[in-house]
Amino acid sequence: MSIMEVQTLDMAAILMQAYEVGDLINRSQEAADFLYWKQVMEQDPEAQRLIRELEKMKELFEETQRFGHYHPNYHEALDKVRAVERKLDGIPSVARYKEAEDRLDELLYSVSETIAKSVSESIKVPSNKLEPIGHGCSSGGSCSGKCG
């Protein structure tokens, strides 16, 4: 058996195990909750009305962003987007959907981190969480270039 054949077999085995992990995640409580609350939110007429309103407000804001803070309506457009987002966050189906989405994201991050760290401690795993300001490389913090 050649080296290429061994590498191909190894990759096939890795991919099969990755699909198995994906199936386990799809059968998890986190995924079930996420899909349930997504459906509830999609069937909530008030949530859907506000989602459409938010999309319109974001389009208007995008137009002002080309000029940034110098656009005369920039702050007004941004305030309108934030106001609709606050209304949307106040709807129970949306709040529960976002909570379920966060729990599923945490599960996916945990699995990714476990896989990455089993390969090497220095591998970085992307996350949807925003890092606090002032942390990480090039921020003047105390990591001294040894972030990881």
C-alpha positions as CSV (number, residue, x, y, z in Angstrom):
1,M,0.0,0.0,0.0
2,S,1.4,3.4,-1.0
3,I,1.7,6.4,1.2
4,M,-1.1,8.2,-0.8
5,E,-3.4,5.2,-0.2
6,V,-2.7,5.3,3.6
7,Q,-3.4,9.0,3.7
8,T,-6.6,8.6,1.7
9,L,-7.8,5.9,4.1
10,D,-6.9,8.0,7.1
11,M,-8.8,11.0,5.7
12,A,-11.8,8.8,4.9
13,A,-11.8,7.5,8.5
14,I,-11.5,11.0,9.9
15,L,-14.4,12.2,7.7
16,M,-16.6,9.3,8.7
17,Q,-16.0,10.0,12.4
18,A,-16.7,13.7,11.9
19,Y,-20.1,12.8,10.4
20,E,-20.8,10.6,13.4
21,V,-20.0,13.5,15.7
22,G,-22.2,15.7,13.6
23,D,-25.0,13.2,13.9
24,L,-24.6,13.1,17.7
25,I,-24.8,16.9,17.8
26,N,-27.9,16.9,15.7
27,R,-29.5,14.5,18.1
28,S,-28.5,16.6,21.2
29,Q,-30.9,18.4,23.4
30,E,-29.2,21.7,22.4
31,A,-30.0,21.1,18.7
32,A,-33.6,20.0,19.5
33,D,-34.2,23.1,21.6
34,F,-32.7,25.3,18.9
35,L,-34.9,23.9,16.2
36,Y,-38.0,24.0,18.4
37,W,-37.5,27.7,19.3
38,K,-36.6,28.6,15.8
39,Q,-39.9,27.2,14.6
40,V,-41.8,28.9,17.4
41,M,-40.1,32.2,16.5
42,E,-40.8,31.7,12.7
43,Q,-44.5,31.2,13.5
44,D,-44.8,34.2,15.8
45,P,-46.4,37.0,13.8
46,E,-45.1,39.8,16.0
47,A,-41.5,38.4,15.8
48,Q,-41.8,38.2,12.0
49,R,-43.1,41.7,11.7
50,L,-40.3,43.1,13.8
51,I,-37.7,41.0,11.9
52,R,-38.9,42.5,8.6
53,E,-38.8,46.0,10.2
54,L,-35.3,45.3,11.4
55,E,-34.2,44.3,7.9
56,K,-35.5,47.6,6.5
57,M,-33.8,49.6,9.3
58,K,-30.6,47.8,8.6
59,E,-30.8,48.6,4.9
60,L,-31.2,52.3,5.7
61,F,-28.3,52.1,8.1
62,E,-26.1,50.4,5.5
63,E,-26.7,53.4,3.2
64,T,-25.4,55.7,5.9
65,Q,-22.4,53.5,6.7
66,R,-20.7,54.3,3.5
67,F,-20.0,57.7,4.9
68,G,-19.8,56.6,8.5
69,H,-20.2,59.2,11.3
70,Y,-20.1,62.0,8.7
71,H,-23.4,61.0,7.2
72,P,-26.1,63.4,8.6
73,N,-28.5,60.5,9.4
74,Y,-25.9,58.0,10.7
75,H,-26.7,58.2,14.4
76,E,-30.5,58.4,13.8
77,A,-30.4,55.3,11.6
78,L,-28.2,53.5,14.2
79,D,-30.7,54.4,16.9
80,K,-33.6,53.1,14.9
81,V,-31.8,49.7,14.4
82,R,-31.1,49.4,18.1
83,A,-34.7,50.4,19.0
84,V,-36.1,47.6,16.8
85,E,-33.5,45.1,18.1
86,R,-34.6,45.9,21.7
87,K,-38.3,45.4,20.8
88,L,-37.4,42.1,19.1
89,D,-35.3,40.9,22.1
90,G,-38.4,41.6,24.3
91,I,-40.4,39.0,22.5
92,P,-40.3,35.7,24.4
93,S,-40.0,33.4,21.4
94,V,-37.0,35.5,20.1
95,A,-35.4,35.5,23.5
96,R,-35.7,31.7,23.9
97,Y,-34.5,31.2,20.4
98,K,-31.4,33.3,21.1
99,E,-30.8,31.4,24.4
100,A,-31.0,28.0,22.5
101,E,-28.7,29.3,19.8
102,D,-26.1,30.3,22.4
103,R,-26.3,26.9,24.1
104,L,-25.9,25.1,20.7
105,D,-23.0,27.5,19.9
106,E,-21.3,26.6,23.2
107,L,-21.7,22.9,22.5
108,L,-20.1,23.3,19.0
109,Y,-17.3,25.4,20.4
110,S,-16.6,22.8,23.1
111,V,-16.5,20.0,20.6
112,S,-14.2,22.1,18.3
113,E,-12.0,23.0,21.2
114,T,-11.7,19.3,22.3
115,I,-10.7,18.3,18.8
116,A,-8.2,21.1,18.4
117,K,-6.6,20.6,21.8
118,S,-6.2,16.8,21.1
119,V,-4.0,17.8,18.1
120,S,-2.1,20.6,19.8
121,E,-2.5,23.0,22.6
122,S,-1.5,25.9,20.4
123,I,-4.3,25.5,17.9
124,K,-6.8,28.4,18.1
125,V,-10.5,27.6,17.9
126,P,-12.8,30.4,16.5
127,S,-15.7,31.4,18.6
128,N,-18.8,33.6,18.1
129,K,-18.2,35.2,21.4
130,L,-16.7,38.7,21.3
131,E,-13.4,38.9,23.3
132,P,-13.4,41.6,26.0
133,I,-11.7,44.8,24.9
134,G,-8.1,45.0,25.9
135,H,-7.4,41.3,25.7
136,G,-5.4,39.3,23.2
137,C,-2.4,40.0,21.1
138,S,-1.6,43.5,20.0
139,S,-3.9,45.1,22.6
140,G,-1.1,46.1,24.9
141,G,-2.2,43.5,27.4
142,S,0.1,41.2,29.3
143,C,0.1,38.2,26.9
144,S,3.5,39.1,25.5
145,G,2.8,37.4,22.3
146,K,2.0,34.1,23.9
147,C,-1.7,34.1,23.3
148,G,-3.3,30.8,22.7
